[in-house]
Amino acid sequence: MLDQKTAKDLIPLVNQPDFDELLLIYLNTKKEDAYRILEQSDDDIEIYRAQGQLHILKRMESMRLEVQTTAKGS
């Protein structure tokens, strides 16, 4: 869980005008890589890792909202 001090430190980063667009480009590229592993791999461990990557990448998509909410203390 994100603590309030860290969230306040991250506010300038997530409030940058291009932050969302650039982050989503990066995350979508990484998600495509993980989906490719899921589609092509026969190794259970690689599949579990790709599933974990997708979970984290999806969570990162809402990072701006999480940081702003936590910084406000709500």
Sequence and secondary structure as in RCSB ss.txt:
>XXXX:A:sequence
MLDQKTAKDLIPLVNQPDFDELLLIYLNTKKEDAYRILEQSDDDIEIYRAQGQLHILKRMESMRLEVQTTAKGS
>XXXX:A:secstr
   HHHHHHHHHHHTSTTHHHHHHHHHHHHHHHHHHHHHH   HHHHHHHHHHHHHHHHHHTHHHHHHHHHHT 
